[in-house]
Amino acid sequence: MNISRIIYTDINKDGTKLGPSLKETVDFSNLTKIPVVLSGGISSISDVVNIKKNKFPNIKGIIIGKAIYDGSIDIIELSKII
């Protein structure tokens, strides 16, 4: 199979805005050479900044849903840091 990315979603945190399951996502990303996209629990720009500043080698993206929809994350402010 030609897999370009794996989306790792903590379904217990998806839509909760309780913060991402970073340790679990990093642990999973260390098991594969396929780039991983983190999903679930993102609540603020600080979550994004934290993930970005740590430069996890195999985490290549973040999915943000509810925090953008409800205005917790301003898309214009987010675009300034990505």
One Martini backbone bead per residue (centre of mass of N, CA, C, O) as a GRO file, in nm:
protein
   82
    1MET     BB    1   0.100   0.034   0.016
    2ASN     BB    2   0.027   0.392  -0.024
    3ILE     BB    3   0.117   0.571   0.253
    4SER     BB    4   0.134   0.916   0.362
    5ARG     BB    5  -0.064   0.904   0.622
    6ILE     BB    6  -0.139   0.922   0.978
    7ILE     BB    7  -0.425   0.936   1.177
    8TYR     BB    8  -0.419   1.034   1.521
    9THR     BB    9  -0.703   0.956   1.726
   10ASP     BB   10  -0.848   1.059   2.023
   11ILE     BB   11  -1.172   0.974   2.092
   12ASN     BB   12  -1.180   1.085   2.395
   13LYS     BB   13  -1.096   1.397   2.281
   14ASP     BB   14  -1.278   1.446   2.061
   15GLY     BB   15  -1.421   1.768   2.102
   16THR     BB   16  -1.319   1.863   2.408
   17LYS     BB   17  -1.064   2.050   2.462
   18LEU     BB   18  -0.827   1.884   2.662
   19GLY     BB   19  -0.611   1.810   2.489
   20PRO     BB   20  -0.367   1.634   2.373
   21SER     BB   21  -0.221   1.307   2.306
   22LEU     BB   22   0.100   1.331   2.292
   23LYS     BB   23   0.242   1.079   2.398
   24GLU     BB   24   0.085   0.873   2.228
   25THR     BB   25   0.157   0.994   1.952
   26VAL     BB   26   0.463   0.972   1.977
   27ASP     BB   27   0.479   0.673   2.032
   28PHE     BB   28   0.349   0.594   1.763
   29SER     BB   29   0.548   0.750   1.569
   30ASN     BB   30   0.795   0.559   1.661
   31LEU     BB   31   0.669   0.291   1.497
   32THR     BB   32   0.701   0.473   1.231
   33LYS     BB   33   0.770   0.616   0.899
   34ILE     BB   34   0.503   0.738   0.893
   35PRO     BB   35   0.343   1.008   0.892
   36VAL     BB   36   0.188   1.207   1.152
   37VAL     BB   37  -0.144   1.303   1.257
   38LEU     BB   38  -0.283   1.503   1.486
   39SER     BB   39  -0.584   1.421   1.687
   40GLY     BB   40  -0.743   1.565   1.939
   41GLY     BB   41  -0.806   1.830   2.185
   42ILE     BB   42  -0.769   2.092   2.064
   43SER     BB   43  -0.786   2.433   2.229
   44SER     BB   44  -0.520   2.597   2.135
   45ILE     BB   45  -0.247   2.764   2.033
   46SER     BB   46  -0.061   2.640   2.252
   47ASP     BB   47  -0.078   2.354   2.147
   48VAL     BB   48   0.060   2.412   1.878
   49VAL     BB   49   0.321   2.537   1.985
   50ASN     BB   50   0.415   2.293   2.149
   51ILE     BB   51   0.439   2.098   1.913
   52LYS     BB   52   0.626   2.271   1.734
   53LYS     BB   53   0.871   2.321   1.939
   54ASN     BB   54   0.943   2.003   1.968
   55LYS     BB   55   0.998   1.863   1.697
   56PHE     BB   56   0.860   1.611   1.602
   57PRO     BB   57   0.973   1.404   1.354
   58ASN     BB   58   0.671   1.246   1.279
   59ILE     BB   59   0.507   1.508   1.312
   60LYS     BB   60   0.314   1.664   1.028
   61GLY     BB   61   0.036   1.730   1.190
   62ILE     BB   62  -0.284   1.909   1.251
   63ILE     BB   63  -0.607   1.873   1.383
   64ILE     BB   64  -0.865   2.126   1.369
   65GLY     BB   65  -1.190   2.200   1.493
   66LYS     BB   66  -1.372   2.312   1.734
   67ALA     BB   67  -1.182   2.558   1.805
   68ILE     BB   68  -1.264   2.701   1.542
   69TYR     BB   69  -1.576   2.691   1.542
   70ASP     BB   70  -1.593   2.840   1.847
   71GLY     BB   71  -1.327   3.054   1.863
   72SER     BB   72  -1.066   2.964   2.029
   73ILE     BB   73  -0.947   2.976   1.735
   74ASP     BB   74  -0.780   3.193   1.534
   75ILE     BB   75  -0.704   3.169   1.206
   76ILE     BB   76  -0.517   3.416   1.179
   77GLU     BB   77  -0.331   3.354   1.417
   78LEU     BB   78  -0.252   3.073   1.323
   79SER     BB   79  -0.119   3.161   1.048
   80LYS     BB   80   0.131   3.308   1.196
   81ILE     BB   81   0.262   3.014   1.314
   82ILE     BB   82   0.267   2.813   1.044
   0.00000   0.00000   0.00000
